[in-house]
Amino acid sequence: MSHMVDLVIFGGTGDLSTRKLLPALFLLHRHQLADRLHRIIATGRGEMNTDGFREEARENLQRFLPEDRWDESVWATFRDRLFYQQLDAAMEAHYQALGGLLDEGEAPGRLYYLATLPSLYGAICHHLQGAGLVNSKSRVVLEKPLGHDLDSCREINEQVAQVFEEDATFRIDHYLGKETVQNLIAVRFGNPLFSPQWRNTFIDNVQITVAEDIGVEGRGGYYAKTGALRDMVQNHVLQVLSIVAMEPPASLRPADIRDEKMKVLRALEPMTSANVKEHTVRGRYAAGAVNGQAVKGFLEEAGYQDADATETFVALKATINNWRWAGVPFYLRTGKRLSRRYSEIVIEYKKLPFSLFANDPNELINKLVIRLQPEENICLHTLNKRPGLTRGLRLQPVELHLTDESQNKGDRYDAYERLLLDAINGDQTLFMRRDEVEIAWRWTDSIIDAWDETGTPVKNYNSGTMGPNSATALVAVDGRSWYE
Ligand SMILES: NC(=O)c1ccc[n+]([C@@H]2O[C@H](COP(=O)([O-])OP(=O)(O)OC[C@H]3O[C@@H](n4cnc5c(N)ncnc54)[C@H](OP(=O)(O)O)[C@@H]3O)[C@@H](O)[C@H]2O)c1
């Protein structure tokens, strides 16, 4: 029992918990990976007993688990781990009741997962401490968004830090839980083929795309105040960028990896009013068609009529000022209601100095394409001889797949399974350190400030396209194009 952990989910009745956390916990239980996890206590403001919660959880799991993963016999043992505790973040008495429930379980470790509004994080930590529920074996997991700018992020971090040490604080970015993001570390640092070439001498540019085909569905006023830069770039895109660009770490220990990521974020050149128009594009979806369905524009959707300063698309040309990356643009883009849903990193190699091949317009260049969503795989685009007896050597593209689809099937897991397991086991590698999150805000704040100073407009794009024409121009002026 000495190593067991009770998990308490604040916001245990919410959307994230229902769609992601409980299914991930069910699967960890199913695969007997959560051997240190004792009980799961979901909290919410509503009055409900544990039996009522288990009934709801059963229905939701059947609905949200991936196909074929529901199993009655697994449920029979999983249900016994589930508990419900009524808790309003502001009510001290509710924390006392939670303490009573935790004492009954006798697990010494406590993992508090905060999946409520981030504005409640400070109060929840404060009350947990006040009720004597925090000790050296307690940890806290924080869901995004951690603030809406550097100041508000610091405030939340400061409040949490009054109760939990940094090495007990786990900041989630679910992109880091993706198998391919971890595979990127293996590919970069495990292969002598790639390691020496991973620099400006050989690489021409890097592109990171996080494209969604959905609109701002069901996110209430949150998105209107947030926009694509804060919602996606500050966290997911910059986290991925820092792993692509980091120096080899001294070891795979969390501190060493996070130190190297941090150096990259520090080397990002801030945007200024002098260059923001040249290096950024803001967009907003207008009506159009996505996957054959007619859809409304952002400003025509209920609740968003006044959100004309909010971007649903952003494209950026980022510069990393260090020896490895000087001269290599990092083109970043993300948006909603784009032509399809996918996330990928493209490493584009430099062209040869001249071409030996008659049919080669020197356009077919080597690329490493790392796909994170919807499927996860890595593909190297190379060239070889077009087979046949025709006169002269002609080139053809050949894709080398570095992920063995057949082998990986049984091992697929959701990012939340990885992250929950690591948080239960106390491994911080795939979580964001405080300084990383804050420096990422500092960079995104520089963009927002420069947009404000220059009045950079939000340009319309038709739903179902890949953003405004100016996003194409952002890359085209450098003689390059987005990889589609
Ligand atoms: N949904 C996602 O896919 C997603 C993805 C990434 C990050 N997140 C983040 O995860 C957090 C939760 O998001 P969500 O979509 O699950 O929100 P949600 O569906 O609105 O759920 C909010 C949860 O917080 C509880 N809650 C609200 N006010 C409370 C209070 N005063 N005291 C105690 N509990 C309270 C609610 O419980 P009752 O209503 O039962 O009281 C509910 O369980 C947010 O920080 C969000 O940004 C969500």
The ligand as a Tripos MOL2 file, in Angstrom:
@<TRIPOS>MOLECULE
LIG
   48    52     1     0     0
SMALL
NO_CHARGES

@<TRIPOS>ATOM
      1 N1        -12.9930   19.4980  -22.9470 N.am      1 LIG1
      2 C1        -11.8230   19.3880  -23.5090 C.2       1 LIG1
      3 O1        -11.6480   18.6900  -24.5200 O.2       1 LIG1
      4 C2        -10.6320   20.0910  -22.9420 C.ar      1 LIG1
      5 C3         -9.4010   19.9780  -23.6250 C.ar      1 LIG1
      6 C4         -8.2730   20.5800  -23.0670 C.ar      1 LIG1
      7 C5         -8.3790   21.2660  -21.8760 C.ar      1 LIG1
      8 N2         -9.5880   21.3780  -21.2500 N.ar      1 LIG1
      9 C6         -9.6220   22.1130  -19.9890 C.3       1 LIG1
     10 O2        -10.1120   21.2710  -18.9530 O.3       1 LIG1
     11 C7        -10.8720   22.0300  -18.0380 C.3       1 LIG1
     12 C8        -12.2920   21.4730  -17.9760 C.3       1 LIG1
     13 O3        -12.8770   21.5530  -19.2480 O.3       1 LIG1
     14 P1        -14.2540   20.8300  -19.6100 P.3       1 LIG1
     15 O4        -14.4330   20.9930  -21.0730 O.co2     1 LIG1
     16 O5        -14.3120   19.4560  -19.0330 O.co2     1 LIG1
     17 O6        -15.3040   21.7860  -18.8620 O.3       1 LIG1
     18 P2        -16.8150   21.5000  -18.4400 P.3       1 LIG1
     19 O7        -17.4070   20.4050  -19.2780 O.co2     1 LIG1
     20 O8        -17.4850   22.8050  -18.4000 O.co2     1 LIG1
     21 O9        -16.6630   20.9120  -16.9800 O.3       1 LIG1
     22 C9        -16.2970   21.7090  -15.9060 C.3       1 LIG1
     23 C10       -16.1590   20.8420  -14.6890 C.3       1 LIG1
     24 O10       -15.7900   21.6590  -13.6080 O.3       1 LIG1
     25 C11       -16.7420   21.5050  -12.5460 C.3       1 LIG1
     26 N3        -16.9260   22.8050  -11.9230 N.ar      1 LIG1
     27 C12       -17.3460   23.9590  -12.4960 C.ar      1 LIG1
     28 N4        -17.4020   24.9520  -11.5970 N.ar      1 LIG1
     29 C13       -16.9950   24.4370  -10.4200 C.ar      1 LIG1
     30 C14       -16.8440   24.9590   -9.1220 C.ar      1 LIG1
     31 N5        -17.1090   26.2390   -8.8380 N.pl3     1 LIG1
     32 N6        -16.4140   24.1350   -8.1430 N.ar      1 LIG1
     33 C15       -16.1420   22.8480   -8.4060 C.ar      1 LIG1
     34 N7        -16.2810   22.2750   -9.6200 N.ar      1 LIG1
     35 C16       -16.7030   23.0610  -10.6180 C.ar      1 LIG1
     36 C17       -17.9920   21.0110  -13.2320 C.3       1 LIG1
     37 O11       -18.7360   20.2350  -12.3490 O.3       1 LIG1
     38 P3        -20.3090   20.4760  -12.0320 P.3       1 LIG1
     39 O12       -20.8990   21.1870  -13.1980 O.co2     1 LIG1
     40 O13       -20.7910   19.0760  -11.8400 O.co2     1 LIG1
     41 O14       -20.2770   21.2700  -10.8230 O.co2     1 LIG1
     42 C18       -17.4350   20.1240  -14.3180 C.3       1 LIG1
     43 O15       -17.1200   18.8520  -13.8130 O.3       1 LIG1
     44 C19       -10.8030   23.4720  -18.5210 C.3       1 LIG1
     45 O16        -9.7120   24.0880  -17.9210 O.3       1 LIG1
     46 C20       -10.5430   23.3040  -20.0100 C.3       1 LIG1
     47 O17        -9.9350   24.4280  -20.5670 O.3       1 LIG1
     48 C21       -10.7120   20.7970  -21.7590 C.ar      1 LIG1
@<TRIPOS>BOND
     1     1     2 1
     2     2     3 2
     3     2     4 1
     4     4     5 ar
     5     4    48 ar
     6     5     6 ar
     7     6     7 ar
     8     7     8 ar
     9     8     9 1
    10     8    48 ar
    11     9    10 1
    12     9    46 1
    13    10    11 1
    14    11    12 1
    15    11    44 1
    16    12    13 1
    17    13    14 1
    18    14    15 2
    19    14    16 1
    20    14    17 1
    21    17    18 1
    22    18    19 2
    23    18    20 1
    24    18    21 1
    25    21    22 1
    26    22    23 1
    27    23    24 1
    28    23    42 1
    29    24    25 1
    30    25    26 1
    31    25    36 1
    32    26    27 ar
    33    26    35 ar
    34    27    28 ar
    35    28    29 ar
    36    29    30 ar
    37    29    35 ar
    38    30    31 1
    39    30    32 ar
    40    32    33 ar
    41    33    34 ar
    42    34    35 ar
    43    36    37 1
    44    36    42 1
    45    37    38 1
    46    38    39 2
    47    38    40 1
    48    38    41 1
    49    42    43 1
    50    44    45 1
    51    44    46 1
    52    46    47 1
@<TRIPOS>SUBSTRUCTURE
     1 LIG1         1 GROUP 0 **** ****
